[in-house]
Amino acid sequence: MRLFDSSNSTRNPRTRRTWALFELAHTLVDFGAALCFIIGSAMFFYASLQVAATWFFLVGSFLFAAKPTLRFWREIKLLRIGDYADLADRTRN
């Protein structure tokens, strides 16, 4: 089993559920980052809100940084699930 192999997501019900949960988390992070940047952009129209706008941009940037972290974490988790499944199959035979 290799990292970032598309077949890892469909190996068994546990990997399908893990894949779905991580896709949901990735989508929520995407929405959160986009929302932070939209709110931050609107706030920059008002001088009194520029500090808060900067914070929104910072939070949005961290959320965007979380996206590849989530993908990598998902791949490691799927890899581990696959290894355990392979080990269980080998012990049965």
N, CA, C and O atoms as CSV, one atom per row, in Angstrom:
chain,resi,resn,atom,element,x,y,z
A,1,MET,N,N,0.845,-1.174,0.000
A,1,MET,CA,C,0.000,0.000,0.000
A,1,MET,C,C,0.893,1.240,0.000
A,1,MET,O,O,1.846,1.327,0.774
A,2,ARG,N,N,0.576,2.203,-0.878
A,2,ARG,CA,C,1.382,3.410,-0.998
A,2,ARG,C,C,0.572,4.634,-0.587
A,2,ARG,O,O,-0.659,4.635,-0.632
A,3,LEU,N,N,1.295,5.669,-0.186
A,3,LEU,CA,C,0.652,6.944,0.126
A,3,LEU,C,C,0.052,7.548,-1.137
A,3,LEU,O,O,0.600,7.383,-2.228
A,4,PHE,N,N,-1.057,8.236,-0.995
A,4,PHE,CA,C,-1.739,8.963,-2.062
A,4,PHE,C,C,-2.138,8.067,-3.234
A,4,PHE,O,O,-2.170,8.516,-4.379
A,5,ASP,N,N,-2.437,6.814,-2.948
A,5,ASP,CA,C,-2.956,5.879,-3.938
A,5,ASP,C,C,-4.478,5.933,-3.825
A,5,ASP,O,O,-5.027,5.689,-2.751
A,6,SER,N,N,-5.158,6.250,-4.917
A,6,SER,CA,C,-6.609,6.454,-4.862
A,6,SER,C,C,-7.370,5.201,-4.437
A,6,SER,O,O,-8.487,5.307,-3.930
A,7,SER,N,N,-6.795,4.031,-4.631
A,7,SER,CA,C,-7.495,2.810,-4.229
A,7,SER,C,C,-7.514,2.617,-2.710
A,7,SER,O,O,-8.272,1.788,-2.207
A,8,ASN,N,N,-6.695,3.366,-1.977
A,8,ASN,CA,C,-6.679,3.252,-0.515
A,8,ASN,C,C,-8.018,3.621,0.104
A,8,ASN,O,O,-8.361,3.128,1.179
A,9,SER,N,N,-8.768,4.473,-0.556
A,9,SER,CA,C,-10.025,4.957,0.024
A,9,SER,C,C,-11.152,3.935,-0.061
A,9,SER,O,O,-12.174,4.101,0.605
A,10,THR,N,N,-10.997,2.895,-0.852
A,10,THR,CA,C,-12.099,1.948,-1.058
A,10,THR,C,C,-11.731,0.520,-0.670
A,10,THR,O,O,-12.385,-0.422,-1.119
A,11,ARG,N,N,-10.727,0.344,0.130
A,11,ARG,CA,C,-10.271,-1.008,0.474
A,11,ARG,C,C,-11.282,-1.770,1.327
A,11,ARG,O,O,-11.460,-2.975,1.146
A,12,ASN,N,N,-11.938,-1.088,2.243
A,12,ASN,CA,C,-12.902,-1.738,3.125
A,12,ASN,C,C,-13.825,-0.663,3.704
A,12,ASN,O,O,-13.591,0.526,3.485
A,13,PRO,N,N,-14.862,-1.055,4.434
A,13,PRO,CA,C,-15.782,-0.044,4.987
A,13,PRO,C,C,-15.098,0.970,5.906
A,13,PRO,O,O,-15.480,2.140,5.928
A,14,ARG,N,N,-14.105,0.535,6.651
A,14,ARG,CA,C,-13.415,1.458,7.562
A,14,ARG,C,C,-12.645,2.529,6.785
A,14,ARG,O,O,-12.660,3.696,7.174
A,15,THR,N,N,-11.979,2.154,5.701
A,15,THR,CA,C,-11.246,3.150,4.913
A,15,THR,C,C,-12.206,4.092,4.195
A,15,THR,O,O,-11.912,5.279,4.053
A,16,ARG,N,N,-13.358,3.577,3.737
A,16,ARG,CA,C,-14.347,4.451,3.098
A,16,ARG,C,C,-14.882,5.476,4.086
A,16,ARG,O,O,-15.056,6.643,3.735
A,17,ARG,N,N,-15.146,5.051,5.322
A,17,ARG,CA,C,-15.645,5.976,6.349
A,17,ARG,C,C,-14.571,7.010,6.706
A,17,ARG,O,O,-14.867,8.198,6.832
A,18,THR,N,N,-13.339,6.559,6.866
A,18,THR,CA,C,-12.233,7.472,7.170
A,18,THR,C,C,-12.063,8.492,6.061
A,18,THR,O,O,-11.915,9.685,6.326
A,19,TRP,N,N,-12.083,8.027,4.819
A,19,TRP,CA,C,-11.953,8.924,3.665
A,19,TRP,C,C,-13.062,9.978,3.696
A,19,TRP,O,O,-12.799,11.167,3.515
A,20,ALA,N,N,-14.294,9.542,3.924
A,20,ALA,CA,C,-15.435,10.464,3.938
A,20,ALA,C,C,-15.304,11.494,5.055
A,20,ALA,O,O,-15.576,12.674,4.833
A,21,LEU,N,N,-14.896,11.079,6.241
A,21,LEU,CA,C,-14.748,12.012,7.360
A,21,LEU,C,C,-13.661,13.051,7.085
A,21,LEU,O,O,-13.829,14.229,7.403
A,22,PHE,N,N,-12.563,12.619,6.503
A,22,PHE,CA,C,-11.495,13.563,6.180
A,22,PHE,C,C,-11.903,14.503,5.048
A,22,PHE,O,O,-11.520,15.672,5.053
A,23,GLU,N,N,-12.670,14.014,4.085
A,23,GLU,CA,C,-13.161,14.892,3.020
A,23,GLU,C,C,-14.102,15.946,3.599
A,23,GLU,O,O,-14.071,17.106,3.188
A,24,LEU,N,N,-14.935,15.539,4.550
A,24,LEU,CA,C,-15.822,16.489,5.217
A,24,LEU,C,C,-15.006,17.539,5.966
A,24,LEU,O,O,-15.291,18.732,5.866
A,25,ALA,N,N,-14.003,17.108,6.708
A,25,ALA,CA,C,-13.143,18.045,7.446
A,25,ALA,C,C,-12.427,18.988,6.479
A,25,ALA,O,O,-12.337,20.188,6.739
A,26,HIS,N,N,-11.926,18.462,5.381
A,26,HIS,CA,C,-11.223,19.278,4.391
A,26,HIS,C,C,-12.159,20.330,3.805
A,26,HIS,O,O,-11.763,21.481,3.622
A,27,THR,N,N,-13.383,19.948,3.516
A,27,THR,CA,C,-14.360,20.886,2.965
A,27,THR,C,C,-14.721,21.962,3.977
A,27,THR,O,O,-14.844,23.133,3.615
A,28,LEU,N,N,-14.893,21.583,5.243
A,28,LEU,CA,C,-15.205,22.564,6.285
A,28,LEU,C,C,-14.058,23.552,6.474
A,28,LEU,O,O,-14.289,24.745,6.673
A,29,VAL,N,N,-12.829,23.059,6.411
A,29,VAL,CA,C,-11.664,23.941,6.518
A,29,VAL,C,C,-11.632,24.892,5.324
A,29,VAL,O,O,-11.337,26.076,5.484
A,30,ASP,N,N,-11.931,24.383,4.132
A,30,ASP,CA,C,-11.999,25.237,2.934
A,30,ASP,C,C,-13.008,26.371,3.113
A,30,ASP,O,O,-12.702,27.537,2.862
A,31,PHE,N,N,-14.215,26.010,3.550
A,31,PHE,CA,C,-15.244,27.025,3.775
A,31,PHE,C,C,-14.821,28.031,4.843
A,31,PHE,O,O,-15.018,29.236,4.683
A,32,GLY,N,N,-14.240,27.530,5.930
A,32,GLY,CA,C,-13.786,28.413,7.003
A,32,GLY,C,C,-12.726,29.392,6.530
A,32,GLY,O,O,-12.773,30.576,6.864
A,33,ALA,N,N,-11.768,28.899,5.752
A,33,ALA,CA,C,-10.709,29.772,5.238
A,33,ALA,C,C,-11.286,30.818,4.292
A,33,ALA,O,O,-10.962,32.002,4.387
A,34,ALA,N,N,-12.141,30.373,3.385
A,34,ALA,CA,C,-12.747,31.316,2.434
A,34,ALA,C,C,-13.573,32.367,3.168
A,34,ALA,O,O,-13.521,33.549,2.827
A,35,LEU,N,N,-14.325,31.947,4.160
A,35,LEU,CA,C,-15.141,32.881,4.932
A,35,LEU,C,C,-14.270,33.894,5.669
A,35,LEU,O,O,-14.595,35.080,5.708
A,36,CYS,N,N,-13.170,33.432,6.251
A,36,CYS,CA,C,-12.247,34.349,6.931
A,36,CYS,C,C,-11.690,35.387,5.965
A,36,CYS,O,O,-11.593,36.566,6.307
A,37,PHE,N,N,-11.329,34.958,4.772
A,37,PHE,CA,C,-10.774,35.900,3.807
A,37,PHE,C,C,-11.835,36.867,3.283
A,37,PHE,O,O,-11.534,38.037,3.044
A,38,ILE,N,N,-13.056,36.404,3.104
A,38,ILE,CA,C,-14.138,37.296,2.664
A,38,ILE,C,C,-14.436,38.333,3.742
A,38,ILE,O,O,-14.536,39.526,3.453
A,39,ILE,N,N,-14.577,37.874,4.988
A,39,ILE,CA,C,-14.858,38.809,6.087
A,39,ILE,C,C,-13.695,39.776,6.261
A,39,ILE,O,O,-13.899,40.981,6.407
A,40,GLY,N,N,-12.467,39.244,6.246
A,40,GLY,CA,C,-11.292,40.105,6.378
A,40,GLY,C,C,-11.212,41.143,5.274
A,40,GLY,O,O,-10.872,42.298,5.531
A,41,SER,N,N,-11.520,40.746,4.054
A,41,SER,CA,C,-11.493,41.682,2.922
A,41,SER,C,C,-12.512,42.792,3.102
A,41,SER,O,O,-12.208,43.959,2.856
A,42,ALA,N,N,-13.719,42.442,3.528
A,42,ALA,CA,C,-14.769,43.444,3.746
A,42,ALA,C,C,-14.385,44.391,4.880
A,42,ALA,O,O,-14.663,45.589,4.814
A,43,MET,N,N,-13.752,43.859,5.909
A,43,MET,CA,C,-13.367,44.690,7.054
A,43,MET,C,C,-12.297,45.720,6.691
A,43,MET,O,O,-12.208,46.771,7.325
A,44,PHE,N,N,-11.489,45.423,5.676
A,44,PHE,CA,C,-10.439,46.359,5.283
A,44,PHE,C,C,-10.995,47.644,4.672
A,44,PHE,O,O,-10.251,48.609,4.498
A,45,PHE,N,N,-12.265,47.674,4.350
A,45,PHE,CA,C,-12.877,48.911,3.854
A,45,PHE,C,C,-13.026,49.952,4.968
A,45,PHE,O,O,-13.228,51.135,4.695
A,46,TYR,N,N,-12.927,49.511,6.202
A,46,TYR,CA,C,-13.092,50.399,7.353
A,46,TYR,C,C,-11.787,50.454,8.142
A,46,TYR,O,O,-11.306,49.430,8.627
A,47,ALA,N,N,-11.224,51.634,8.267
A,47,ALA,CA,C,-9.941,51.797,8.959
A,47,ALA,C,C,-9.995,51.285,10.396
A,47,ALA,O,O,-9.010,50.752,10.906
A,48,SER,N,N,-11.135,51.447,11.041
A,48,SER,CA,C,-11.240,51.023,12.440
A,48,SER,C,C,-11.235,49.497,12.596
A,48,SER,O,O,-11.040,48.993,13.703
A,49,LEU,N,N,-11.445,48.765,11.513
A,49,LEU,CA,C,-11.507,47.300,11.589
A,49,LEU,C,C,-10.276,46.613,10.992
A,49,LEU,O,O,-10.267,45.393,10.828
A,50,GLN,N,N,-9.248,47.381,10.670
A,50,GLN,CA,C,-8.104,46.788,9.985
A,50,GLN,C,C,-7.333,45.783,10.840
A,50,GLN,O,O,-6.812,44.799,10.314
A,51,VAL,N,N,-7.256,46.015,12.129
A,51,VAL,CA,C,-6.568,45.042,12.995
A,51,VAL,C,C,-7.356,43.734,13.021
A,51,VAL,O,O,-6.771,42.658,12.895
A,52,ALA,N,N,-8.658,43.815,13.181
A,52,ALA,CA,C,-9.493,42.606,13.171
A,52,ALA,C,C,-9.415,41.914,11.810
A,52,ALA,O,O,-9.384,40.685,11.740
A,53,ALA,N,N,-9.383,42.696,10.735
A,53,ALA,CA,C,-9.276,42.121,9.391
A,53,ALA,C,C,-7.976,41.339,9.247
A,53,ALA,O,O,-7.950,40.264,8.648
A,54,THR,N,N,-6.905,41.885,9.799
A,54,THR,CA,C,-5.614,41.203,9.742
A,54,THR,C,C,-5.687,39.862,10.462
A,54,THR,O,O,-5.124,38.873,9.993
A,55,TRP,N,N,-6.376,39.826,11.596
A,55,TRP,CA,C,-6.546,38.570,12.324
A,55,TRP,C,C,-7.344,37.562,11.504
A,55,TRP,O,O,-7.024,36.373,11.506
A,56,PHE,N,N,-8.378,38.022,10.804
A,56,PHE,CA,C,-9.145,37.117,9.948
A,56,PHE,C,C,-8.257,36.525,8.858
A,56,PHE,O,O,-8.356,35.338,8.546
A,57,PHE,N,N,-7.382,37.361,8.275
A,57,PHE,CA,C,-6.466,36.852,7.263
A,57,PHE,C,C,-5.500,35.835,7.852
A,57,PHE,O,O,-5.186,34.832,7.211
A,58,LEU,N,N,-5.034,36.084,9.054
A,58,LEU,CA,C,-4.116,35.145,9.703
A,58,LEU,C,C,-4.805,33.807,9.972
A,58,LEU,O,O,-4.240,32.748,9.700
A,59,VAL,N,N,-6.018,33.861,10.502
A,59,VAL,CA,C,-6.771,32.625,10.771
A,59,VAL,C,C,-7.043,31.891,9.460
A,59,VAL,O,O,-6.897,30.671,9.385
A,60,GLY,N,N,-7.437,32.636,8.428
A,60,GLY,CA,C,-7.669,32.017,7.120
A,60,GLY,C,C,-6.423,31.346,6.576
A,60,GLY,O,O,-6.499,30.275,5.975
A,61,SER,N,N,-5.280,31.972,6.786
A,61,SER,CA,C,-4.018,31.394,6.333
A,61,SER,C,C,-3.707,30.091,7.069
A,61,SER,O,O,-3.250,29.126,6.456
A,62,PHE,N,N,-3.949,30.062,8.365
A,62,PHE,CA,C,-3.745,28.826,9.120
A,62,PHE,C,C,-4.692,27.727,8.642
A,62,PHE,O,O,-4.312,26.559,8.563
A,63,LEU,N,N,-5.922,28.111,8.328
A,63,LEU,CA,C,-6.874,27.116,7.816
A,63,LEU,C,C,-6.416,26.565,6.472
A,63,LEU,O,O,-6.512,25.362,6.228
A,64,PHE,N,N,-5.918,27.436,5.600
A,64,PHE,CA,C,-5.390,26.949,4.331
A,64,PHE,C,C,-4.187,26.036,4.550
A,64,PHE,O,O,-4.007,25.072,3.805
A,65,ALA,N,N,-3.375,26.315,5.539
A,65,ALA,CA,C,-2.227,25.459,5.857
A,65,ALA,C,C,-2.684,24.111,6.424
A,65,ALA,O,O,-1.976,23.112,6.299
A,66,ALA,N,N,-3.858,24.084,7.043
A,66,ALA,CA,C,-4.375,22.842,7.606
A,66,ALA,C,C,-4.803,21.854,6.520
A,66,ALA,O,O,-4.834,20.647,6.760
A,67,LYS,N,N,-5.130,22.353,5.335
A,67,LYS,CA,C,-5.620,21.469,4.272
A,67,LYS,C,C,-4.621,20.383,3.884
A,67,LYS,O,O,-4.987,19.207,3.891
A,68,PRO,N,N,-3.372,20.722,3.544
A,68,PRO,CA,C,-2.449,19.633,3.200
A,68,PRO,C,C,-2.111,18.765,4.417
A,68,PRO,O,O,-1.803,17.582,4.275
A,69,THR,N,N,-2.169,19.358,5.604
A,69,THR,CA,C,-1.940,18.581,6.820
A,69,THR,C,C,-3.017,17.524,6.981
A,69,THR,O,O,-2.719,16.378,7.321
A,70,LEU,N,N,-4.277,17.901,6.739
A,70,LEU,CA,C,-5.382,16.941,6.807
A,70,LEU,C,C,-5.210,15.826,5.784
A,70,LEU,O,O,-5.406,14.651,6.095
A,71,ARG,N,N,-4.846,16.198,4.573
A,71,ARG,CA,C,-4.660,15.187,3.517
A,71,ARG,C,C,-3.547,14.204,3.892
A,71,ARG,O,O,-3.698,12.994,3.722
A,72,PHE,N,N,-2.433,14.730,4.401
A,72,PHE,CA,C,-1.331,13.856,4.774
A,72,PHE,C,C,-1.727,12.963,5.941
A,72,PHE,O,O,-1.416,11.772,5.939
A,73,TRP,N,N,-2.404,13.517,6.930
A,73,TRP,CA,C,-2.868,12.746,8.086
A,73,TRP,C,C,-3.819,11.637,7.628
A,73,TRP,O,O,-3.743,10.505,8.106
A,74,ARG,N,N,-4.726,11.981,6.686
A,74,ARG,CA,C,-5.658,10.986,6.156
A,74,ARG,C,C,-4.899,9.845,5.496
A,74,ARG,O,O,-5.224,8.677,5.709
A,75,GLU,N,N,-3.890,10.174,4.696
A,75,GLU,CA,C,-3.135,9.142,3.996
A,75,GLU,C,C,-2.393,8.226,4.965
A,75,GLU,O,O,-2.340,7.013,4.764
A,76,ILE,N,N,-1.824,8.807,6.010
A,76,ILE,CA,C,-1.145,7.985,7.024
A,76,ILE,C,C,-2.154,7.064,7.707
A,76,ILE,O,O,-1.878,5.885,7.930
A,77,LYS,N,N,-3.317,7.607,8.036
A,77,LYS,CA,C,-4.356,6.805,8.690
A,77,LYS,C,C,-4.817,5.675,7.777
A,77,LYS,O,O,-4.966,4.540,8.230
A,78,LEU,N,N,-5.046,5.970,6.490
A,78,LEU,CA,C,-5.462,4.934,5.542
A,78,LEU,C,C,-4.368,3.880,5.371
A,78,LEU,O,O,-4.653,2.689,5.249
A,79,LEU,N,N,-3.137,4.327,5.366
A,79,LEU,CA,C,-2.020,3.389,5.256
A,79,LEU,C,C,-2.007,2.435,6.444
A,79,LEU,O,O,-1.814,1.230,6.281
A,80,ARG,N,N,-2.209,2.973,7.619
A,80,ARG,CA,C,-2.234,2.129,8.823
A,80,ARG,C,C,-3.413,1.174,8.815
A,80,ARG,O,O,-3.276,0.014,9.204
A,81,ILE,N,N,-4.573,1.651,8.376
A,81,ILE,CA,C,-5.749,0.775,8.301
A,81,ILE,C,C,-5.465,-0.355,7.333
A,81,ILE,O,O,-5.783,-1.512,7.608
A,82,GLY,N,N,-4.871,-0.023,6.204
A,82,GLY,CA,C,-4.555,-1.045,5.204
A,82,GLY,C,C,-3.575,-2.072,5.716
A,82,GLY,O,O,-3.734,-3.265,5.458
A,83,ASP,N,N,-2.560,-1.627,6.439
A,83,ASP,CA,C,-1.573,-2.564,6.972
A,83,ASP,C,C,-2.212,-3.528,7.959
A,83,ASP,O,O,-1.917,-4.723,7.938
A,84,TYR,N,N,-3.086,-3.022,8.823
A,84,TYR,CA,C,-3.744,-3.889,9.785
A,84,TYR,C,C,-4.665,-4.878,9.093
A,84,TYR,O,O,-4.754,-6.039,9.492
A,85,ALA,N,N,-5.353,-4.412,8.051
A,85,ALA,CA,C,-6.247,-5.304,7.312
A,85,ALA,C,C,-5.429,-6.398,6.626
A,85,ALA,O,O,-5.824,-7.564,6.631
A,86,ASP,N,N,-4.287,-6.025,6.034
A,86,ASP,CA,C,-3.427,-7.013,5.391
A,86,ASP,C,C,-2.909,-8.019,6.409
A,86,ASP,O,O,-2.858,-9.218,6.133
A,87,LEU,N,N,-2.530,-7.537,7.572
A,87,LEU,CA,C,-2.022,-8.419,8.619
A,87,LEU,C,C,-3.106,-9.391,9.073
A,87,LEU,O,O,-2.819,-10.567,9.292
A,88,ALA,N,N,-4.319,-8.933,9.215
A,88,ALA,CA,C,-5.428,-9.802,9.617
A,88,ALA,C,C,-5.677,-10.861,8.542
A,88,ALA,O,O,-5.926,-12.023,8.863
A,89,ASP,N,N,-5.612,-10.464,7.273
A,89,ASP,CA,C,-5.799,-11.437,6.185
A,89,ASP,C,C,-4.703,-12.500,6.201
A,89,ASP,O,O,-4.976,-13.679,5.976
A,90,ARG,N,N,-3.478,-12.090,6.463
A,90,ARG,CA,C,-2.366,-13.039,6.470
A,90,ARG,C,C,-2.489,-14.049,7.608
A,90,ARG,O,O,-2.110,-15.208,7.444
A,91,THR,N,N,-3.016,-13.623,8.764
A,91,THR,CA,C,-3.125,-14.538,9.893
A,91,THR,C,C,-4.251,-15.551,9.685
A,91,THR,O,O,-4.205,-16.651,10.236
A,92,ARG,N,N,-5.261,-15.186,8.893
A,92,ARG,CA,C,-6.354,-16.115,8.618
A,92,ARG,C,C,-5.921,-17.227,7.678
A,92,ARG,O,O,-6.439,-18.341,7.762
A,93,ASN,N,N,-4.986,-16.946,6.790
A,93,ASN,CA,C,-4.577,-17.932,5.769
A,93,ASN,C,C,-3.548,-18.879,6.273
A,93,ASN,O,O,-3.107,-19.761,5.537
